[in-house]
Amino acid sequence: MPNALIVGGTGPSGPFLANGLIARGFKVTIFHRGTHEIPEIVPEVEHIHGDPHFRETIESAVGGRTYDVVIATYGRIRFIAEAFAGKTPLFIAIGGVPSYRGFFDPKALFPTGMITPVPEDAPTVATEQEHRFSWLIKNTEDAVLETHPNGVVYRYPYVYGPYQLVPREWCIIRRILDGRRTILLPEAGLSLMTHGYAENLAHAVLLAVDKPKAAAGQIYNCGDEEQLSLRQVVEVICKELNHPLEMISIPDDFGSPARAISIGGSLNHSLMDLYKIKTQLGYRDVVSAVDAIAKTSHWYVEHRPEPGGDIETRLQDPFDYAAEDKLIEILRDAREKARAVAAREVAPIAHPYPHPKEPGLQRDHRNR
């Protein structure tokens, strides 16, 4: 029986990876710190408890073990890659889309913001001075493929589903549970950012297990094929929980109460191109975006984060409804004042091409 190791395994995509490997006939081990266990990991999965962030603790935990597949989703992945050099024929690393130039600093590109959609060969952060976190991600990608030339790197987007440490959906769900009737959305919630449901992302990763020759040495964007705007996400959750919210647009320059819901606050599009993974590995969503958001919503209703606890602290959403109501009052007043200034008769939009009623070269009835 082939064996597989997942470094991590108790985060959003971990259970789907473990169960997917078991379904493929693998004996599965997960290597994690052991600070929390989840029921979705079945009893036949072996647990190795240790710290995957340091070379010495990685070596101490895994020793001389070898695996047919290693999937590193957590820890300092470059050290994990080094520890498994020569010990696995297939090393799969989970990185992230922040490696792209412009993800955190849209003004680093001209025109401002990343192109849409972003292909794998788009510019990445090249120096530590440009953006340290993004550079570390890209530097790790390079280290993985240098150590494992047949390895595979996945650039994860924002992951949603159970066990997310910063669940943007909770910003919406808690307001519904608290009986709110309004929600502030930055710039009408119309920006697009690639998200990936945990089950879909795990499916994408496991395609490299199914097609190791095609995936060897590749870097792949991944995420849901279907992408919803923030406004559409709110619509789906409201419908699923049967509680309408009036969505009120707020300009970003004074919209700090709405920034948590947009994960990082950037209003520039960050939509990833999935052409490569779709054509090379045959990726397709296994769960539609609408169904995935619905499932996620019900999970968080049943597993509610502690008010003011770790998750809400990470989200940095103050849930300050008094401040929101004051802003909403200001916005509504400004809207009415703006309407008064802009009020005028607007002529109906006509097709720009002429449509004469009679033959000839004369102008038509709309003087076109």
Secondary structure, DSSP 8 states (H G I E B T S, - for coil): --EEEEES-SSSSHHHHHHHHHHTT-EEEEEE--S---TTS-TTSEEEES-TTSHHHHHHHHTT---SEEEE-SS-HHHHHHHTTTT-S-EEEEEEGGGBTTSS-GGGSSSSS--SSB-TTS-B---TTT-HHHHHHHHHHHHHHHH-TT-EEEEE-EEESTT-SS-HHHHHHHHHHTT--EEEEEGGG---B-EEEHHHHHHHHHHHHH-HHHHTT-EEE---SS---HHHHHHHHHHHTT---EEEEE-GGG-GGGSGGGSS---S-B-B--HHHHHHS----SS-HHHHHHHHHHHHHHS---TTSHHHHHHT----HHHHHHHHHHHHHHHHHHHHHH---------SS---SSSSSS--TT--
